[in-house]
């Protein structure tokens, strides 16, 4: 953890108990050092703390002091952590649904906590198979977007994800739903899209005003009908983005040149 590298190195040098905890359960060691730093403990108090039961260390850092959580935290492999991630980790390790899912996964990694904190719901048995120790931040963002889009196109029916145990299976399910979504909107084509656009207007109100003005070759979508037509034209799932668009979380632009893209 680069933000705490000096403190962690100093803590490792304080006692054999510190070195043992750092080697055997690095996440618990980082949480313990962070807690001791906030408490401004003396060297003696810190060493006494680390010499105690690991379940007591978990309780002190704000987590359940169960033996099962001690075992789970010990199994969690790490990759570099950012300072604010410690709070996210604590939150994840307090969530009973997350813990139930993680206990049965053979190779736990901090990337699993990152995924759970971003997806939140739905949870299904194969979810943790989508990431491993090599998963990058970019790949994690892609996974979350694919899960969100797949659910949106399925009308929030979580059963479409129940059998997904790999990224390839998630991609295939997403692509099937894209084809079905756009095929349904293309049937009776413009008339059907106009009816659906009217329904979206009644559900969400006026289409949100775009935050950036058009420039040469790039223009914002300005209506629910244009959103549906963009998905049908480009054969992707942007037509299902009505909720994030209505909430102002996402804004959609069409690029005309130098190539045709949806942004």
N, C-alpha and C positions, 0 to 999 in steps of 0.2 A: 504494500500500500504506500505509494510514493509520498503521499501527504504526511505520513507518520513514520517515514523510514528511520529517522534518528531515534525517535522514542522507542520504536520496536527493537532496534539494535541495542539500545541501552537496556531495555527490559530483558532481552535475552541474556545479557551479561550479569544479571543480578543474582541468579540462583540456578541450581540444577532443575528445580521444579519449573522455572520459567522456560528453560531450554526444552524440557520434556514436553510441556504444553504446546510450545511453538512448533515443534516437530510433529506432534501427534494430532493436534487439533488446531491448525493455524487460524481458522475463523474465530474460534472461542478465545484464542490468545489475543487477537486484534481487538475483539470486543472488550476483553478484560483490561488491556492497556488503555483503550479509549476511556473506559469507565474510571480507571485510576487517575488518568490525566485530568479528567473533569473534577474529580474529588480532591485533587492536589495532595495525594497521599504521600507519606514518608516512605522511604525504602523499606523500613521494617513492616509497615502496614501492607505494602504491596506484596512483599514476600509471604506474609501470613495469609493474605487473600489467595494467592496462587497455590499455597500448600493445602488449602481446604478442598472440599469435595467439588467436583465439576458441576454437580447439580446446584450447589450454592452459588457458584460463579454465574451460572445461567440466571438464577433468581436476582442476583445483584445487578445484572445488566438489563433487567426488565423482561426476562423470558421465563416461560414455565420451567420449573426445575425438575422435570421428569427424566427418568433414566433413558426412556426412548428418545427424547430430544437430545440428550447427551450423545447417544450413539449416532443420531442423524447428523448433528453438527460435526461430529468427528469425521463422518464420511464425505462431507462437502469439500470438494476440491475447489481451488481458487484460481482466478486470473486477476490481473491488476484491478484494484477497486478505487473508485473515486470517493472523496470524503462523504458526500451526501448519500452514498449508497448504503452506509451503515444503518441509517434510519429505515431505508427501504427493506433491508435484510431483517431488521428487528420486526418490522410489521409483517413480513412474510412468514417468519418463524412463529408468530402468534396466531396465525390463521389455521384453524383446525382442518379446513378443507384442503389447504395446500399441504399440510403435514401428512394427511391421509394418503394423498397422491404420491408424495415423495418417499414415504417409508417403503414402498414396494418397488422403487426404481433402483436398479443395481449400481449405476455409476452416477452419483449426484455431483453436480457442479453448480457454482454460483450463477451460471447462465440460466439454470432452471428457475432460480428465484427471480431473476430479471424478467424472464418470460411470464411467470405467474403474476408478478406485480403489474405487468403491462396488459395482459389479457384479462385477468380477474375472473371473467365469466365469458363463455361456459368452460367448465373443466370436464375433461373426459380421460379415460385410461391411457390413450395413446399420445396425449398432449406433450408429455415430457420427452417423447422420442424425437420430437422435432428439433431439439437443440442438443449440443454436446459441448465438450471443452474447446472445440475449434470454432464455435459460432461467433461471428463478428457482430458488432453493433448494427451494421447495415443489414446483415441477414436477419437479425432479430426484428428490425423495423419491417422488413419485407414479410416475415411470418405474421406479424400482428396485422398488417394490412390485408394479407390474404385471408386470414381468419375472419376479420371484420367484413370484408367484401363477400365472402362465401355465405356468412350468416345473413347479410342484408339481402342477397339475391334469393335466399331460401325463406324469406319472410320470418327470420329469427327462429326457424325450426332447428333446434340444436342437434337433432338426430342426423343431420347431414354430416356432422363431424364425428359422430360416435365411432365409426369404423376407421378413422384416419390414424395411421401409425407412422407415417413418413412424410417428408416434404413433397416427394413425388406424388403420393396419394392426395395430398392437399391441393397441389397444383392441378391434378387431373379432375378432382371434384369441382374446383373453382372454374376450370375451363368448360366443363359440362354445363354448369349453371349459367355461365356467360352465354353460351350458345342457346340454351333454353330461354333465358331472359330476353335476348335480342330477337329470337325467333318469334316469341310471343308478342313483342312490341312491333314486329314487322308485319304480322298478320293483319290484314286490312289496313296495313301500314299507317298512313298519316292520320286517318280518322281515329284509329285506336290510340295512337300516341296523343292526339288532342284530348281524347276522353281521359286518359291517364294523367295528362298535364293538368286538366281541370281538377281531378281528384287531389293531386299534390298541392295545388293552390288552395283548395278548401282545407286541407290538412295542415299545411305549413304557413299559409299566408303568401304575401308577395315574395318573389324571388329576391334574395339579398343583393344589395348593390355591391358591385365588385370593388375591391380596395385599390386596384391599380387601373389606370386608364389604358385604353388600347394603344399599341404602338404599331409601326409598320410590320405586318405579317403576323401579329398576335393580337387577338381580340377576346374579350371576356364573353362567356355565356350570360345571357340576360333574362332567361325565362325557363320555367320548368319544361316547356316543350323543346327548347334548344338543348337542354340537358339530356332528354330522352333521345333526341335525334343524333346527338354526338355519339352516344353509346351505340346506336344502331348503325351509324355510318362507319365508325371505327372498329366495330365488332369487339368491344370490350365492355366492362361492367360499370362504366361511369354513370350510366343511367340509373343505377341503384344507389347513388350517393345522396339521395334526397335528404336524409336525416343529418349527416354531417354538414351538408351545404346549408340547410335550414338553420342549424345551430351556429353557423359562422365559423366552423372549424376548418372547412375546406372551401376553396374557390376554384372554379374550373375555367380554363382558357383554351381556346383553339388556336393552334399555330397553322397558318396557311402556307407560308414559305419561310425559309428555304426548303422545308419539307412539311408534310402534313402530320401533325402530332396533337395529342391532347395533353395539356399541362395542368 
